[in-house]
Amino acid sequence: MEYLITGGEQPLMDKLQILTAAAKYDVACTSSGVERGGTGQSIGNCVKSGICHSFAGDGRCISLLKILLTNECIFDCKYCQNRCSNDIPRATFTPEEICTLTMEFYRRNYIEGLFLSSGIIRNPTFTMELICRVLYLLRTKYHFNGYVHVKAIPGAAPELIQRAGYMADRMSVNLELPTAEGLRALAPNKHRKSILTPMRQIQNGIVENKNDLVLYRNAPRFVSGGQSTQVIIGATPENDYQILSVAESLYRKFELKRVFYSAFVNVTGDSNLPALPGGPPMLREHRLYQADWLLRFYGFRADELLDEGRPFFNVLLDPKEDWAVRHLEQFPVEINRAPLEMLLRVPGVGVKSAQRIMAARRIASLTFADLKKIGVVLKRALYFVTCNGRMMYPVKMEEDYIVRNLTGEKERVRFGSDGMSYRQMSLFDDGSFTRPVGAEERLQAAVGQL
């Protein structure tokens, strides 16, 4: 495979700067659920938590190397800075270069793993072949046992998706836009069917692999960290209810680990894109993440949180608070008798604190002081719960009264209109250095010679 693409004369450091910057808009790159110890014959291991996805210029480990294989692309998606019609610096790593960077950064304790995405170079199958080559070299030639998350390229040959699944810990296929209509308008080269096909293939492969592991303990693992996807928010006119319904459907039908929401950033200036005078819709993204959490861990459904008559979240309240003040007929909840399902619906009560309440009340009747020790956020919960039939303070069970008190206590979340709040930390953020870092020092740091 190496003969298919060469590094050319472009310096490795220039490529690294271009392709780390080009990867910053892909947010679907966390790890979870993978536990793999060192073997004594390989380098690195996997842990279930603690892996982040950024670098700082002073060498702090923050700690996935997040890059593109290439920012060349044959597609012309109107929202993407890497689209073929954009006049930007282009770069392409060879598989060997990616392996060298990954191993040198790992040895210097900069990273614990790799997140690898890519533009489409030549065609989807060729791009997926290069990604598979990177995985093969890392796992066999360099014996890298750390965490690796790669993109499955829609339209690539299924056997390549399958091959990558046995070498990667997590895979993701970006849905890009919430609806097929949005794709047709802004990404004419992409189609919903071509995106969902590899997503279904990965899901089926995970299920089959679980069955194999029951029969054969030493069977190779297929995408053991599950799959995820990413949806761009605000580039097309879909409302929050539509977006959340799509996410709920993906969780139910494709058993995804995560749906990531990415506030749209207009980096191309295309006339078909919204102007966004207030900057990227970061608060809307935040509310969708909160609602997504309610879908996955709190037993809510999308049609409970929103509906056709009320399709957007209240920006002043988090989704659970918003649901609670619109369903005051179900409150207050008696902490010492309510079932777990109802405790999870109380604002200020999380999954762990609800479980602690269930355990503690078997021993003694709980008071508000006990709830505070357990971890309940009383400044939100006090409007919705009683202990032994009494509320913490006299409270009027009226929506306007409770909303005024909840919003008056909360600090407003501020997001900069200059767009800097969404910026990924640069691999070479030089703000902490007392003098500028030269090109030679950067290159030495990249390849482990500094």
C-alpha positions, -999 to 999 in steps of 0.1 A, spaced: 0 0 0 28 24 7 35 30 -30 0 43 -34 7 76 -17 40 94 -9 48 122 15 62 145 -12 85 174 -2 62 190 23 79 191 58 63 169 84 58 198 108 38 217 82 16 187 76 11 183 113 0 219 117 -24 218 88 -40 185 96 -44 190 133 -61 223 126 -83 207 99 -95 181 125 -108 205 151 -144 206 139 -148 168 143 -160 165 180 -169 128 180 -136 116 194 -139 106 231 -131 71 243 -152 49 266 -157 13 275 -123 -1 265 -101 -18 291 -70 -36 278 -39 -42 298 -3 -43 285 8 -77 272 46 -74 278 51 -77 240 34 -45 229 35 -8 237 7 9 257 -27 -2 270 -62 11 272 -82 24 301 -119 31 303 -116 67 312 -92 96 313 -85 101 276 -90 136 263 -84 149 228 -62 180 228 -26 192 232 -10 223 248 22 239 236 40 232 269 37 194 265 9 188 289 -8 154 282 -44 161 273 -42 132 254 -54 119 220 -35 128 189 -64 141 168 -55 145 131 -68 140 96 -51 115 72 -56 142 45 -76 174 41 -78 168 4 -113 160 -6 -132 152 -38 -165 163 -22 -179 198 -21 -199 200 11 -209 237 15 -202 237 53 -168 221 52 -135 240 52 -119 210 35 -143 210 5 -127 207 -29 -137 242 -40 -120 259 -10 -86 275 -16 -67 264 15 -33 248 22 -35 210 16 -15 182 31 -16 144 32 2 121 56 16 87 46 6 58 68 42 56 80 42 92 90 11 88 111 26 58 129 59 76 135 41 106 150 18 84 172 46 63 185 70 93 192 42 113 210 33 82 230 69 76 241 71 112 253 39 107 273 20 133 252 -8 110 242 -26 78 251 -41 71 218 -50 82 183 -81 97 167 -79 95 129 -104 110 104 -99 120 68 -111 138 38 -119 117 7 -89 113 -15 -95 97 -49 -125 77 -37 -139 63 -4 -124 29 -8 -89 42 -15 -92 65 16 -104 35 38 -75 14 25 -50 40 38 -68 41 72 -66 3 73 -29 5 65 -23 29 94 -41 5 117 -22 -25 104 12 -9 108 4 4 143 -9 -29 156 17 -53 139 48 -34 130 49 -10 159 29 -32 183 8 -3 196 -17 -15 221 -32 19 229 -66 34 221 -74 41 184 -106 57 171 -110 59 133 -137 70 109 -155 46 87 -157 62 53 -192 60 38 -192 43 4 -160 23 11 -158 -14 4 -175 -33 33 -145 -57 37 -123 -27 46 -148 -15 72 -147 -50 86 -110 -51 86 -107 -18 104 -132 -29 130 -109 -57 142 -80 -32 147 -98 -1 161 -113 4 195 -140 27 183 -154 36 149 -177 64 139 -197 74 108 -207 110 108 -244 116 100 -233 152 93 -268 168 90 -300 157 109 -321 150 78 -318 137 42 -332 171 30 -303 189 47 -278 166 31 -292 172 -4 -291 209 1 -256 213 16 -237 180 8 -249 169 -26 -222 142 -28 -234 125 3 -265 104 8 -282 91 39 -282 55 27 -244 55 21 -240 68 57 -263 44 74 -250 13 55 -216 12 73 -233 22 105 -255 -9 103 -225 -31 93 -206 -20 124 -236 -26 146 -241 -61 132 -204 -68 135 -205 -58 172 -235 -81 179 -219 -110 161 -186 -105 179 -203 -106 213 -218 -139 204 -184 -152 193 -168 -141 225 -194 -162 245 -182 -193 226 -146 -184 222 -130 -163 249 -99 -155 227 -119 -144 197 -106 -111 182 -126 -81 194 -146 -60 169 -150 -23 177 -150 -30 215 -156 6 224 -187 8 202 -196 34 175 -206 70 176 -217 97 152 -218 135 149 -246 159 139 -240 195 129 -264 219 146 -276 251 130 -265 248 94 -299 237 83 -334 247 97 -342 215 117 -356 223 152 -344 207 185 -373 182 185 -363 169 150 -327 166 160 -334 149 193 -358 125 176 -331 115 151 -307 109 180 -332 88 199 -338 67 167 -301 62 162 -297 50 198 -326 26 194 -320 12 159 -282 13 157 -272 9 194 -248 39 192 -226 47 222 -228 85 216 -244 111 194 -222 142 193 -236 176 185 -214 202 168 -225 238 168 -222 250 132 -193 273 125 -194 292 91 -159 287 80 -166 288 42 -188 319 39 -210 301 14 -242 320 5 -263 289 12 -253 289 48 -269 308 77 -251 341 87 -251 334 125 -248 370 136 -246 358 173 -218 333 166 -220 295 167 -251 282 185 -231 270 215 -259 272 241 -283 253 218 -256 226 215 -253 225 253 -290 220 258 -290 191 232 -262 174 251 -281 178 284 -312 163 267 -292 135 252 -280 126 287 -317 124 298 -324 100 269 -295 77 277 -295 76 315 -327 91 329 -355 73 311 -368 102 291 -382 101 256 -378 128 230 -415 134 228 -416 140 265 -391 168 264 -403 185 232 -432 182 207 -444 197 174 -460 226 193 -429 234 213 -400 223 192 -371 242 208 -356 240 243 -358 269 268 -324 285 268 -328 297 304 -336 262 319 -319 229 315 -342 203 298 -350 184 331 -360 217 348 -380 227 318 -399 193 319 -405 195 356 -420 230 356 -444 220 328 -455 189 348 -460 202 383 -489 179 387 -463 151 393 -446 171 421 -436 174 449 -420 139 452 -416 123 486 -380 113 488 -385 85 512 -411 67 491 -407 76 454 -396 49 430 -362 53 413 -378 62 380 -394 93 396 -363 103 416 -344 105 383 -369 130 370 -363 154 399 -341 184 390 -309 184 410 -310 146 415 -285 127 393 -282 89 387 -257 83 415 -275 105 440 -308 87 431 -291 53 437 -277 66 470 -311 77 481 -326 43 474 -299 26 494 -299 51 524 -336 52 529 -337 15 537 -318 23 568 -333 56 580 -358 82 570 -339 109 550 -339 146 557 -328 176 536 -295 176 554 -290 140 544 -299 148 507 -272 175 507 -246 149 520 -257 124 493 -250 149 466 -285 163 457 -283 199 443 -309 213 468 -311 248 452 -329 231 423 -345 201 440 -361 220 469 -390 231 446 -399 195 437 -393 172 467 -405 167 503 -389 149 532 -413 132 555 -442 152 539 -426 186 544 -408 209 519 -376 226 527 -392 260 525 -427 272 518 -430 270 480 -458 280 457 -463 252 432 -467 277 403 -447 275 371 -439 313 369 -428 314 405 -405 284 402 -390 295 369 -383 330 383 -364 314 412 -345 289 392 -334 314 366 -326 340 392 -302 317 410 -284 305 379 -253 321 364 -258 327 327 -235 306 305 -216 331 283 -202 321 249 -180 345 230 -195 358 198 -160 359 183 -161 321 180 -131 315 202 -151 295 227 -154 265 203 -117 265 192 -98 233 199 -65 238 216 -37 238 191 -10 212 191 15 241 192 -2 267 213 28 288 221 12 311 247 30 296 276 65 299 261 87 329 270 101 330 235 89 319 202 95 282 193 115 278 161 106 254 133 136 232 140 125 227 177 90 220 166 102 192 143 124 178 169 96 177 194 73 160 169 97 131 162 110 127 197 145 142 193 141 172 216 
